[in-house]
Amino acid sequence: MLAEGSAIVLSILLAFSIDAFWQNRQDIEHGRKLADALASEIIENDQMLASKIDDARDASKRARTLLDIMANPGDAGHDLRRLADLGNVFVLESWTPDTDVYQQALASGQLLLIDDTDLRFDLAGYHSALNRVGDIVEDISTQYYLELEPFLAKNTVYTDIAHSEWLQDIPLPPFSTDLELLSKNSELWSLIALRLEAEIALISYLERAQKSGDELGKSLLSYSN
């Protein structure tokens, strides 16, 4: 009877061991698949980050040019008509990174299927960098709606300086913006300078997120393989 009981116990323990073994194998496989999905998400974001960096650099360059024109209106090549480029500096930013896989894995606890602690830490750092970019984009939008739009409505004929992409089939107004007066407006100078400051910060955090994503993507692909 003792031998029979021992055999039953051993068979139960063996069954548990086999179940644990296969569960561990499944967890490892699911962790690899999750790492691969997260890497794909980061690669997709990288394309958007590269585009945003180009846009922010262009806006910064345009803002610096406008400040230069306002600071030196009489210099050769500083045609005040170039202030009409305001609309191509003061554009609303959009920010829609792809983070669905990470957020779902985090909320469900499945992120723990990736058993590399450092890798999970790097994932958190990457998404923190994305969130910081989102904060700056929100600051730019706040400035646009609360400060810029009221200023432009009061001091310009908006269609004279609006972003060039949508100025199609717009009738010409019977009045025009006084660009000379506008060039001497200290509030406009401050608005351009503030936007330039925001764009410089935006570039910095976009580049940080891009660098972090490049390194993280390689680590995730290595883990998934």
Residue frames as a rotation matrix with the C-alpha (Angstrom) as fourth column:
MET 1
0.565 0.825 0.000 0.00
0.825 -0.565 0.000 0.00
0.000 0.000 -1.000 0.00
LEU 2
0.409 -0.491 -0.769 2.84
0.182 -0.782 0.596 2.40
-0.894 -0.384 -0.230 0.83
ALA 3
-0.663 -0.698 0.270 4.49
0.354 0.026 0.935 1.74
-0.660 0.716 0.230 -2.50
GLU 4
-0.194 0.689 0.698 1.21
0.971 0.031 0.239 2.23
0.143 0.724 -0.675 -4.31
GLY 5
0.738 0.477 -0.477 0.61
0.589 -0.801 0.111 5.54
-0.329 -0.363 -0.872 -2.48
SER 6
-0.025 -0.850 -0.527 4.11
0.116 -0.526 0.843 6.73
-0.993 -0.040 0.112 -3.28
ALA 7
-0.681 -0.197 0.705 3.58
0.675 0.203 0.709 5.94
-0.283 0.959 -0.005 -6.96
ILE 8
0.330 0.887 0.322 0.38
0.934 -0.356 0.023 7.98
0.135 0.293 -0.946 -7.00
VAL 9
0.665 -0.145 -0.733 2.11
0.269 -0.868 0.417 10.95
-0.697 -0.474 -0.538 -5.36
LEU 10
-0.415 -0.909 -0.025 5.01
0.219 -0.126 0.968 10.71
-0.883 0.396 0.252 -7.78
SER 11
-0.432 0.316 0.845 2.65
0.902 0.160 0.401 10.56
-0.008 0.935 -0.354 -10.76
ILE 12
0.698 0.704 -0.128 0.82
0.712 -0.703 0.015 13.67
-0.079 -0.101 -0.992 -9.51
LEU 13
0.373 -0.657 -0.655 4.10
0.058 -0.688 0.724 15.54
-0.926 -0.308 -0.218 -8.98
LEU 14
-0.617 -0.605 0.503 5.27
0.493 0.201 0.846 14.49
-0.613 0.770 0.174 -12.41
ALA 15
0.062 0.740 0.670 2.05
0.990 -0.132 0.055 15.74
0.129 0.659 -0.741 -13.98
PHE 16
0.831 0.204 -0.517 2.46
0.362 -0.905 0.225 19.08
-0.422 -0.374 -0.826 -12.21
SER 17
-0.077 -0.960 -0.269 6.05
0.110 -0.276 0.955 19.29
-0.991 0.044 0.127 -13.39
ILE 18
-0.554 -0.068 0.830 5.05
0.799 0.239 0.553 18.59
-0.236 0.969 -0.078 -16.97
ASP 19
0.522 0.818 0.243 2.28
0.846 -0.532 -0.027 21.21
0.107 0.219 -0.970 -16.79
ALA 20
0.662 -0.337 -0.669 4.68
0.140 -0.822 0.552 23.76
-0.736 -0.459 -0.498 -15.31
PHE 21
-0.416 -0.874 0.251 7.25
0.380 0.083 0.921 22.94
-0.826 0.478 0.298 -17.99
TRP 22
-0.348 0.349 0.870 4.79
0.932 0.025 0.362 23.45
0.104 0.937 -0.334 -20.83
GLN 23
0.757 0.620 -0.207 3.33
0.647 -0.756 0.102 26.58
-0.093 -0.212 -0.973 -19.22
ASN 24
0.267 -0.764 -0.587 6.84
0.108 -0.582 0.806 28.02
-0.958 -0.278 -0.073 -18.95
ARG 25
-0.627 -0.477 0.615 7.51
0.613 0.184 0.768 27.14
-0.480 0.859 0.177 -22.59
GLN 26
0.150 0.789 0.595 4.27
0.959 -0.263 0.107 28.85
0.241 0.554 -0.796 -23.61
ASP 27
0.784 0.103 -0.612 5.09
0.386 -0.853 0.351 31.94
-0.486 -0.511 -0.709 -21.53
ILE 28
-0.235 -0.950 -0.203 8.50
0.223 -0.256 0.941 32.19
-0.946 0.176 0.272 -23.17
GLU 29
-0.577 0.067 0.814 6.95
0.813 0.140 0.565 31.91
-0.077 0.988 -0.135 -26.62
HIS 30
0.534 0.833 0.148 4.28
0.830 -0.549 0.095 34.49
0.161 0.073 -0.984 -25.82
GLY 31
0.505 -0.445 -0.740 6.97
0.273 -0.731 0.625 36.79
-0.819 -0.517 -0.248 -24.44
ARG 32
-0.601 -0.762 0.243 8.91
0.426 -0.048 0.903 36.52
-0.676 0.646 0.354 -27.69
LYS 33
-0.229 0.615 0.755 5.81
0.937 -0.072 0.342 37.24
0.264 0.785 -0.560 -29.76
LEU 34
0.760 0.493 -0.422 5.04
0.615 -0.755 0.225 40.26
-0.208 -0.431 -0.878 -27.56
ALA 35
0.030 -0.848 -0.529 8.60
0.232 -0.509 0.829 41.55
-0.972 -0.148 0.182 -27.97
ASP 36
-0.697 -0.254 0.671 8.27
0.677 0.076 0.732 41.20
-0.237 0.964 0.119 -31.74
ALA 37
0.258 0.883 0.392 4.95
0.915 -0.354 0.194 43.11
0.310 0.309 -0.899 -31.74
LEU 38
0.703 -0.061 -0.709 6.47
0.396 -0.794 0.461 45.87
-0.591 -0.605 -0.533 -29.60
ALA 39
-0.419 -0.907 -0.039 9.44
0.375 -0.212 0.903 46.11
-0.827 0.364 0.429 -31.97
SER 40
-0.429 0.353 0.831 7.06
0.885 -0.021 0.466 46.51
0.182 0.935 -0.303 -34.93
GLU 41
0.677 0.708 -0.201 5.23
0.736 -0.645 0.207 49.26
0.017 -0.288 -0.958 -33.05
ILE 42
0.331 -0.650 -0.683 8.50
0.250 -0.638 0.728 51.10
-0.910 -0.412 -0.049 -32.42
ILE 43
-0.652 -0.563 0.508 9.57
0.603 0.021 0.797 50.78
-0.460 0.826 0.326 -36.06
GLU 44
0.061 0.771 0.634 6.27
0.928 -0.277 0.248 52.32
0.367 0.573 -0.733 -37.14
ASN 45
0.807 0.211 -0.552 6.73
0.482 -0.776 0.407 55.16
-0.342 -0.594 -0.728 -34.66
ASP 46
-0.144 -0.968 -0.206 10.25
0.530 -0.251 0.810 55.77
-0.836 0.008 0.549 -35.95
GLN 47
-0.451 0.049 0.891 8.89
0.869 -0.204 0.451 56.81
0.204 0.978 0.049 -39.34
MET 48
0.627 0.746 0.224 6.59
0.635 -0.657 0.407 59.33
0.451 -0.113 -0.885 -37.68
LEU 49
0.606 -0.475 -0.638 9.37
0.464 -0.440 0.769 60.63
-0.646 -0.762 -0.047 -35.43
ALA 50
-0.459 -0.823 0.335 11.65
0.747 -0.152 0.647 61.21
-0.482 0.547 0.684 -38.42
SER 51
-0.138 0.511 0.848 8.91
0.795 -0.453 0.403 63.18
0.591 0.730 -0.344 -40.18
LYS 52
0.837 0.491 -0.244 8.18
0.526 -0.593 0.610 65.23
0.155 -0.639 -0.754 -37.05
ILE 53
0.162 -0.866 -0.473 11.85
0.615 -0.287 0.735 66.06
-0.772 -0.410 0.486 -36.61
ASP 54
-0.604 -0.348 0.717 12.00
0.796 -0.310 0.521 67.36
0.041 0.885 0.464 -40.19
ASP 55
0.282 0.816 0.505 8.86
0.676 -0.542 0.499 69.45
0.681 0.200 -0.704 -39.64
ALA 56
0.813 0.019 -0.582 10.15
0.523 -0.463 0.716 70.91
-0.256 -0.886 -0.386 -36.36
ARG 57
-0.242 -0.964 -0.113 13.50
0.703 -0.255 0.664 71.79
-0.669 0.081 0.739 -37.90
ASP 58
-0.440 0.162 0.883 11.74
0.778 -0.421 0.466 73.51
0.448 0.892 0.059 -40.79
ALA 59
0.662 0.744 0.089 9.52
0.564 -0.573 0.595 75.49
0.494 -0.344 -0.799 -38.40
SER 60
0.499 -0.563 -0.659 12.58
0.607 -0.316 0.729 76.48
-0.619 -0.764 0.185 -36.34
LYS 61
-0.544 -0.741 0.394 14.41
0.785 -0.284 0.550 77.69
-0.295 0.609 0.736 -39.42
ARG 62
-0.108 0.609 0.786 11.42
0.683 -0.529 0.503 79.72
0.722 0.592 -0.359 -40.55
ALA 63
0.815 0.423 -0.395 10.98
0.569 -0.462 0.680 81.24
0.105 -0.779 -0.618 -37.07
ARG 64
0.054 -0.887 -0.458 14.64
0.684 -0.301 0.664 82.29
-0.727 -0.349 0.591 -36.93
THR 65
-0.593 -0.239 0.769 14.30
0.785 -0.383 0.486 83.90
0.179 0.892 0.415 -40.36
LEU 66
0.371 0.825 0.427 11.29
0.613 -0.563 0.555 85.93
0.698 0.056 -0.714 -39.24
LEU 67
0.742 -0.170 -0.649 13.09
0.546 -0.409 0.732 87.14
-0.389 -0.897 -0.210 -36.12
ASP 68
-0.351 -0.932 0.085 16.07
0.764 -0.233 0.602 88.11
-0.541 0.276 0.794 -38.27
ILE 69
-0.329 0.328 0.885 13.82
0.737 -0.496 0.458 90.11
0.590 0.804 -0.079 -40.61
MET 70
0.737 0.676 -0.004 12.14
0.508 -0.550 0.663 91.89
0.446 -0.491 -0.748 -37.69
ALA 71
0.509 -0.616 -0.601 15.52
0.598 -0.249 0.762 92.66
-0.619 -0.748 0.241 -36.08
ASN 72
-0.551 -0.774 -0.311 17.04
0.190 -0.480 0.856 94.00
-0.812 0.413 0.412 -39.30
PRO 73
0.390 0.879 0.274 14.18
0.467 0.067 -0.882 95.25
-0.794 0.471 -0.385 -41.51
GLY 74
0.732 -0.077 -0.677 16.36
-0.468 -0.778 -0.418 97.51
-0.495 0.623 -0.606 -43.65
ASP 75
-0.281 -0.924 0.259 19.01
-0.407 0.359 0.840 94.95
-0.869 0.131 -0.477 -44.55
ALA 76
-0.337 0.072 -0.939 19.31
-0.933 0.109 0.344 93.56
0.127 0.991 0.030 -48.04
GLY 77
-0.670 0.136 -0.730 17.20
-0.114 0.953 0.282 90.43
0.734 0.272 -0.623 -48.53
HIS 78
-0.858 0.389 -0.335 15.03
0.442 0.227 -0.868 91.22
-0.261 -0.893 -0.367 -45.51
ASP 79
-0.726 0.664 0.181 11.88
-0.185 -0.442 0.878 91.89
0.663 0.603 0.443 -47.46
LEU 80
-0.740 0.475 0.477 9.03
-0.589 -0.113 -0.800 92.50
-0.326 -0.873 0.363 -45.02
ARG 81
0.132 0.826 -0.548 6.74
-0.950 0.263 0.167 90.61
0.282 0.499 0.819 -47.36
ARG 82
-0.428 -0.364 -0.827 8.42
-0.185 0.931 -0.314 87.47
0.885 0.019 -0.466 -46.05
LEU 83
-0.845 0.225 0.485 6.49
-0.504 -0.031 -0.863 88.00
-0.179 -0.974 0.139 -42.81
ALA 84
0.150 0.925 -0.350 3.64
-0.977 0.193 0.090 86.40
0.151 0.329 0.932 -44.70
ASP 85
-0.286 -0.353 -0.891 5.43
-0.270 0.922 -0.279 83.13
0.919 0.161 -0.359 -43.88
LEU 86
-0.552 0.095 0.828 3.96
-0.832 -0.125 -0.540 83.33
0.052 -0.988 0.148 -40.37
GLY 87
0.466 0.878 0.107 1.33
-0.879 0.474 -0.058 80.77
-0.101 -0.067 0.993 -41.22
ASN 88
0.584 -0.326 -0.744 4.00
-0.183 0.840 -0.511 78.23
0.791 0.434 0.431 -42.12
VAL 89
-0.658 -0.736 0.159 5.63
-0.288 0.052 -0.956 78.69
0.695 -0.675 -0.246 -38.71
PHE 90
-0.666 0.482 0.568 2.54
-0.675 -0.067 -0.735 78.73
-0.316 -0.873 0.370 -36.55
VAL 91
-0.204 0.586 -0.784 1.04
-0.564 0.584 0.584 75.39
0.800 0.561 0.211 -37.46
LEU 92
0.452 0.434 0.779 -0.82
-0.883 0.343 0.321 73.05
-0.128 -0.833 0.538 -35.16
GLU 93
-0.665 -0.713 -0.222 1.10
-0.717 0.693 -0.077 69.90
0.209 0.108 -0.972 -34.33
SER 94
0.632 0.760 -0.149 -0.48
-0.668 0.632 0.394 66.45
0.393 -0.149 0.907 -34.20
TRP 95
-0.523 -0.812 0.257 0.84
-0.830 0.419 -0.368 63.63
0.191 -0.406 -0.894 -32.06
THR 96
0.612 0.775 0.156 -0.52
-0.787 0.617 0.022 60.10
-0.079 -0.136 0.988 -32.46
PRO 97
-0.525 -0.838 -0.151 2.23
-0.841 0.538 -0.059 57.56
0.130 0.097 -0.987 -31.70
ASP 98
0.336 0.582 -0.741 1.29
-0.436 0.793 0.426 53.90
0.835 0.180 0.520 -31.91
THR 99
-0.662 -0.558 0.500 1.36
-0.680 0.166 -0.714 52.58
0.316 -0.813 -0.490 -28.34
ASP 100
0.347 0.938 0.015 -1.62
-0.855 0.309 0.416 50.19
0.386 -0.157 0.909 -28.31
VAL 101
0.386 -0.239 -0.891 0.43
0.107 0.971 -0.214 46.98
0.916 -0.012 0.401 -27.91
TYR 102
-0.686 -0.726 -0.046 2.45
0.174 -0.102 -0.979 48.42
0.707 -0.680 0.196 -25.02
GLN 103
-0.553 0.519 0.651 -0.57
-0.791 -0.572 -0.216 49.91
0.260 -0.635 0.728 -23.24
GLN 104
0.532 0.789 -0.308 -2.58
-0.663 0.615 0.428 46.68
0.527 -0.023 0.850 -23.50
ALA 105
0.153 -0.568 -0.808 0.36
0.314 0.804 -0.505 44.57
0.937 -0.177 0.302 -22.34
LEU 106
-0.815 -0.469 0.341 0.97
-0.104 -0.460 -0.882 46.93
0.570 -0.754 0.326 -19.43
ALA 107
-0.245 0.822 0.515 -2.69
-0.934 -0.342 0.102 47.02
0.259 -0.456 0.851 -18.37
SER 108
0.681 0.577 -0.451 -3.13
-0.505 0.816 0.281 43.24
0.530 0.036 0.847 -18.58
GLY 109
0.547 -0.563 0.619 0.14
-0.599 0.253 0.760 42.38
-0.585 -0.786 -0.199 -16.85
GLN 110
0.926 -0.155 0.343 1.38
0.325 0.789 -0.521 40.53
-0.190 0.594 0.782 -19.93
LEU 111
0.664 -0.740 0.111 4.42
-0.544 -0.579 -0.608 42.77
0.514 0.343 -0.786 -20.06
LEU 112
0.268 -0.541 0.797 5.86
-0.836 0.281 0.472 40.46
-0.479 -0.793 -0.377 -17.38
LEU 113
0.914 0.038 0.404 6.03
0.151 0.892 -0.426 37.74
-0.376 0.450 0.810 -20.06
ILE 114
0.522 -0.830 0.197 9.20
-0.009 -0.237 -0.971 39.59
0.853 0.505 -0.132 -21.11
ASP 115
0.877 -0.078 -0.475 11.38
0.470 0.345 0.812 38.32
0.100 -0.935 0.340 -18.28
ASP 116
-0.243 -0.950 0.195 14.25
0.870 -0.302 -0.391 40.73
0.430 0.074 0.900 -18.96
THR 117
0.345 0.411 -0.844 13.91
0.835 -0.545 0.075 43.45
-0.429 -0.730 -0.531 -16.30
ASP 118
-0.506 -0.626 -0.593 16.25
0.253 -0.765 0.592 45.86
-0.825 0.149 0.546 -18.07
LEU 119
-0.877 0.224 0.425 14.27
0.430 -0.026 0.902 45.50
0.213 0.974 -0.073 -21.28
ARG 120
0.154 0.978 -0.144 11.01
0.938 -0.099 0.333 46.32
0.311 -0.186 -0.932 -19.49
PHE 121
0.152 -0.199 -0.968 12.70
0.606 -0.755 0.250 49.31
-0.781 -0.625 0.006 -17.88
ASP 122
-0.854 -0.510 -0.104 13.88
0.200 -0.506 0.839 50.54
-0.480 0.696 0.534 -21.31
LEU 123
-0.474 0.778 0.412 10.33
0.750 0.112 0.652 50.15
0.461 0.618 -0.637 -22.64
ALA 124
0.432 0.630 -0.645 9.02
0.879 -0.453 0.145 52.35
-0.201 -0.630 -0.750 -19.85
GLY 125
-0.234 -0.623 -0.747 11.71
0.351 -0.770 0.532 54.95
-0.907 -0.138 0.399 -20.59
TYR 126
-0.907 -0.079 0.413 10.87
0.420 -0.136 0.897 54.99
-0.014 0.988 0.156 -24.29
HIS 127
-0.071 0.971 0.230 7.18
0.834 -0.069 0.548 55.56
0.547 0.231 -0.804 -23.66
SER 128
0.313 0.060 -0.948 8.01
0.732 -0.651 0.201 58.22
-0.605 -0.757 -0.247 -21.10
ALA 129
-0.719 -0.633 -0.287 9.95
0.256 -0.625 0.737 60.03
-0.646 0.456 0.612 -23.86
LEU 130
-0.660 0.570 0.489 6.93
0.597 0.003 0.802 59.76
0.456 0.822 -0.342 -26.16
ASN 131
0.333 0.825 -0.456 4.72
0.937 -0.236 0.257 61.22
0.105 -0.513 -0.852 -23.44
ARG 132
-0.122 -0.461 -0.879 7.12
0.512 -0.788 0.343 64.14
-0.850 -0.409 0.332 -22.99
VAL 133
-0.954 -0.146 0.263 6.83
0.299 -0.369 0.880 64.92
-0.031 0.918 0.395 -26.69
GLY 134
-0.185 0.974 0.133 3.06
0.804 0.072 0.590 64.85
0.565 0.216 -0.797 -26.27
ASP 135
0.247 0.224 -0.943 3.32
0.841 -0.533 0.094 67.39
-0.481 -0.816 -0.320 -23.44
ILE 136
-0.643 -0.564 -0.517 5.25
0.221 -0.784 0.580 69.82
-0.733 0.258 0.629 -25.66
VAL 137
-0.821 0.421 0.385 2.78
0.419 -0.013 0.908 69.37
0.388 0.907 -0.166 -28.52
GLU 138
0.176 0.915 -0.363 -0.02
0.955 -0.070 0.288 70.16
0.238 -0.397 -0.886 -26.08
ASP 139
-0.059 -0.290 -0.955 1.85
0.575 -0.792 0.205 73.30
-0.816 -0.538 0.214 -24.96
ILE 140
-0.950 -0.310 0.029 2.14
0.181 -0.473 0.862 74.39
-0.254 0.825 0.506 -28.60
SER 141
-0.419 0.878 0.233 -1.59
0.683 0.135 0.718 73.85
0.598 0.459 -0.656 -29.13
THR 142
0.266 0.483 -0.834 -2.38
0.925 -0.371 0.079 75.86
-0.271 -0.793 -0.546 -25.99
GLN 143
-0.496 -0.523 -0.693 -0.25
0.285 -0.852 0.439 78.76
-0.820 0.020 0.572 -27.21
TYR 144
-0.920 0.138 0.366 -1.90
0.356 -0.093 0.930 78.56
0.163 0.986 0.036 -30.62
TYR 145
-0.116 0.991 0.062 -5.47
0.782 0.053 0.621 78.78
0.613 0.120 -0.781 -29.36
LEU 146
0.459 0.352 -0.816 -5.04
0.861 -0.404 0.309 81.08
-0.220 -0.844 -0.489 -26.37
GLU 147
0.073 -0.553 -0.830 -2.44
0.235 -0.799 0.553 83.54
-0.969 -0.236 0.071 -27.67
LEU 148
-0.814 -0.564 0.141 -1.72
0.249 -0.118 0.961 83.21
-0.525 0.817 0.237 -31.36
GLU 149
-0.385 0.726 0.570 -5.19
0.898 0.153 0.412 83.05
0.212 0.670 -0.711 -32.89
PRO 150
0.589 0.626 -0.511 -6.46
0.725 -0.689 -0.009 86.13
-0.358 -0.365 -0.860 -30.99
PHE 151
-0.096 -0.712 -0.696 -3.32
0.094 -0.702 0.706 88.05
-0.991 0.002 0.134 -31.99
LEU 152
-0.869 -0.274 0.411 -3.59
0.394 0.119 0.911 87.12
-0.299 0.954 0.005 -35.68
ALA 153
-0.022 0.949 0.315 -7.30
0.992 -0.020 0.128 87.93
0.128 0.315 -0.940 -35.81
LYS 154
0.637 0.270 -0.722 -6.60
0.520 -0.842 0.144 91.36
-0.569 -0.468 -0.677 -34.32
ASN 155
0.207 -0.724 -0.657 -3.40
-0.229 -0.689 0.687 92.30
-0.951 0.008 -0.309 -36.16
THR 156
-0.853 -0.520 -0.039 -3.50
-0.171 0.208 0.963 90.60
-0.493 0.828 -0.267 -39.56
VAL 157
0.287 0.806 -0.518 -5.72
-0.952 0.176 -0.252 89.78
-0.112 0.566 0.817 -42.46
TYR 158
0.239 -0.297 0.925 -5.44
-0.457 0.806 0.377 86.09
-0.857 -0.513 0.057 -41.78
THR 159
0.850 0.120 0.514 -5.56
0.333 0.634 -0.698 84.92
-0.409 0.764 0.499 -45.39
ASP 160
0.760 -0.645 -0.078 -2.47
-0.548 -0.571 -0.611 87.04
0.350 0.507 -0.788 -46.03
ILE 161
-0.196 -0.917 0.348 -0.38
-0.954 0.096 -0.285 84.93
0.228 -0.388 -0.893 -43.67
ALA 162
0.585 0.518 0.625 -2.24
-0.687 0.726 0.041 81.61
-0.432 -0.453 0.780 -43.33
HIS 163
-0.223 -0.657 0.720 -0.59
-0.143 0.753 0.643 78.27
-0.964 0.041 -0.262 -43.96
SER 164
-0.539 -0.110 -0.835 -0.09
-0.766 -0.346 0.541 77.92
-0.349 0.932 0.102 -47.70
GLU 165
-0.984 0.049 0.169 -1.61
0.104 0.937 0.332 74.43
-0.142 0.345 -0.928 -48.05
TRP 166
-0.297 0.953 0.058 -5.22
0.834 0.289 -0.471 75.50
-0.466 -0.091 -0.880 -47.61
LEU 167
-0.176 0.206 -0.963 -5.11
-0.163 -0.971 -0.178 78.85
-0.971 0.126 0.204 -49.44
GLN 168
-0.958 -0.029 0.286 -6.80
0.266 0.294 0.918 77.56
-0.111 0.955 -0.274 -52.57
ASP 169
-0.359 0.853 0.378 -9.88
0.606 -0.096 0.790 79.13
0.710 0.513 -0.483 -54.16
ILE 170
-0.029 0.295 -0.955 -9.94
0.895 -0.418 -0.157 81.75
-0.445 -0.859 -0.252 -51.39
PRO 171
0.635 0.299 0.712 -11.17
0.650 -0.704 -0.285 85.13
0.416 0.644 -0.641 -52.67
LEU 172
-0.523 -0.840 0.141 -8.81
0.676 -0.510 -0.531 88.09
0.518 -0.183 0.835 -52.33
PRO 173
0.142 0.591 -0.794 -9.89
0.930 -0.354 -0.098 90.46
-0.339 -0.725 -0.600 -49.54
PRO 174
0.600 0.132 0.789 -10.40
0.523 -0.811 -0.262 94.19
0.606 0.569 -0.556 -50.20
PHE 175
0.792 -0.410 0.452 -7.82
-0.601 -0.653 0.461 94.98
0.106 -0.637 -0.764 -47.49
SER 176
0.437 -0.729 -0.527 -4.33
0.185 0.646 -0.741 93.77
0.880 0.226 0.417 -46.58
THR 177
0.708 -0.273 -0.651 -2.06
0.701 0.167 0.693 93.29
-0.081 -0.948 0.309 -43.60
ASP 178
0.820 -0.509 0.261 0.20
-0.456 -0.857 -0.241 96.20
0.346 0.079 -0.935 -42.68
LEU 179
0.693 -0.581 -0.427 3.42
0.560 0.807 -0.188 94.20
0.453 -0.109 0.885 -42.67
GLU 180
-0.233 -0.807 0.543 5.56
0.134 -0.580 -0.803 97.18
0.963 -0.114 0.243 -41.71
LEU 181
0.106 0.364 0.925 3.49
-0.859 -0.435 0.269 97.81
0.501 -0.824 0.267 -38.61
LEU 182
0.947 0.282 -0.153 3.45
-0.198 0.889 0.412 94.09
0.253 -0.360 0.898 -37.90
SER 183
0.344 -0.902 -0.262 7.25
0.464 0.406 -0.787 93.93
0.816 0.149 0.558 -38.09
LYS 184
-0.517 -0.524 0.676 7.46
-0.250 -0.664 -0.705 96.41
0.819 -0.534 0.212 -35.20
ASN 185
0.506 0.816 0.280 5.04
-0.588 0.088 0.804 94.55
0.631 -0.571 0.524 -32.96
SER 186
-0.463 -0.762 0.453 6.79
-0.843 0.220 -0.491 93.34
0.274 -0.609 -0.744 -29.80
GLU 187
0.167 0.594 0.787 4.03
-0.725 0.615 -0.310 90.85
-0.668 -0.518 0.534 -29.03
LEU 188
0.924 0.131 -0.359 4.59
-0.364 0.590 -0.721 89.14
0.117 0.797 0.593 -32.36
TRP 189
0.016 -0.993 -0.118 8.31
-0.697 0.073 -0.713 89.02
0.717 0.093 -0.691 -31.65
SER 190
-0.446 -0.158 0.881 7.60
-0.857 0.358 -0.370 87.26
-0.257 -0.920 -0.295 -28.35
LEU 191
0.587 0.738 0.332 5.14
-0.570 0.668 -0.478 84.83
-0.575 0.091 0.813 -29.93
ILE 192
0.730 -0.401 -0.554 7.70
-0.404 0.402 -0.822 83.83
0.552 0.823 0.131 -32.57
ALA 193
-0.307 -0.913 0.268 10.44
-0.763 0.068 -0.643 83.51
0.569 -0.402 -0.717 -29.94
LEU 194
-0.138 0.347 0.928 8.20
-0.830 0.471 -0.300 81.36
-0.541 -0.811 0.223 -27.74
ARG 195
0.877 0.476 -0.060 7.32
-0.416 0.693 -0.589 79.12
-0.239 0.541 0.806 -30.65
LEU 196
0.345 -0.844 -0.410 10.99
-0.532 0.184 -0.826 78.80
0.773 0.503 -0.386 -31.56
GLU 197
-0.448 -0.477 0.756 11.75
-0.892 0.181 -0.414 77.80
0.061 -0.860 -0.507 -27.98
ALA 198
0.317 0.677 0.665 9.01
-0.646 0.667 -0.371 75.17
-0.695 -0.312 0.648 -28.12
GLU 199
0.899 0.010 -0.437 10.25
-0.384 0.496 -0.779 73.81
0.209 0.869 0.449 -31.45
ILE 200
-0.096 -0.994 -0.041 13.81
-0.732 0.099 -0.674 73.51
0.675 -0.035 -0.737 -30.12
ALA 201
-0.400 0.035 0.916 12.53
-0.811 0.451 -0.372 71.57
-0.426 -0.892 -0.152 -27.11
LEU 202
0.666 0.735 0.127 10.35
-0.553 0.601 -0.577 69.46
-0.501 0.314 0.807 -29.39
ILE 203
0.546 -0.550 -0.632 13.31
-0.562 0.319 -0.763 68.55
0.622 0.772 -0.135 -31.61
SER 204
-0.446 -0.788 0.425 15.37
-0.836 0.197 -0.512 67.57
0.320 -0.584 -0.746 -28.57
TYR 205
-0.245 0.413 0.877 12.72
-0.654 0.597 -0.464 65.22
-0.716 -0.687 0.124 -27.18
LEU 206
0.821 0.477 -0.312 11.84
-0.538 0.467 -0.702 63.80
-0.189 0.744 0.641 -30.59
GLU 207
0.211 -0.840 -0.500 15.50
-0.654 0.258 -0.711 62.93
0.726 0.477 -0.495 -31.14
ARG 208
-0.573 -0.375 0.729 15.73
-0.813 0.374 -0.446 61.37
-0.105 -0.848 -0.519 -27.68
ALA 209
0.292 0.783 0.549 12.68
-0.571 0.604 -0.556 59.24
-0.767 -0.151 0.624 -28.37
GLN 210
0.797 -0.031 -0.603 14.04
-0.560 0.335 -0.758 58.25
0.225 0.942 0.250 -31.77
LYS 211
-0.231 -0.965 -0.122 17.42
-0.755 0.257 -0.603 57.24
0.614 -0.047 -0.788 -30.34
SER 212
-0.469 0.140 0.872 15.79
-0.740 0.476 -0.475 55.34
-0.482 -0.868 -0.120 -27.51
GLY 213
0.590 0.800 0.103 13.48
-0.567 0.502 -0.653 53.59
-0.575 0.327 0.750 -29.97
ASP 214
0.458 -0.503 -0.733 16.33
-0.711 0.288 -0.642 52.58
0.534 0.815 -0.226 -32.29
GLU 215
-0.622 -0.761 0.183 18.23
-0.695 0.430 -0.576 50.91
0.360 -0.485 -0.797 -29.44
LEU 216
-0.333 0.592 0.734 15.11
-0.656 0.414 -0.631 49.39
-0.677 -0.692 0.250 -27.92
GLY 217
0.636 0.614 -0.467 13.88
-0.750 0.349 -0.562 48.01
-0.182 0.708 0.682 -31.23
LYS 218
0.000 -0.741 -0.672 17.15
-0.663 0.503 -0.554 46.13
0.748 0.445 -0.492 -31.73
SER 219
-0.803 -0.302 0.513 17.00
-0.596 0.421 -0.684 44.71
-0.009 -0.855 -0.518 -28.20
LEU 220
0.048 0.920 0.389 13.40
-0.706 0.307 -0.638 43.56
-0.706 -0.244 0.665 -28.64
LEU 221
0.637 0.150 -0.756 14.15
-0.728 0.440 -0.525 41.86
0.254 0.885 0.390 -31.95
SER 222
-0.443 -0.856 -0.267 17.14
-0.609 0.506 -0.610 40.14
0.657 -0.108 -0.746 -30.39
TYR 223
-0.662 0.262 0.702 14.94
-0.607 0.362 -0.707 38.96
-0.439 -0.895 -0.080 -27.51
SER 224
0.382 0.923 -0.047 12.18
-0.760 0.285 -0.584 37.72
-0.526 0.259 0.810 -29.82
ASN 225
0.509 -0.269 -0.818 14.67
-0.624 0.539 -0.566 35.61
0.593 0.798 0.106 -31.77
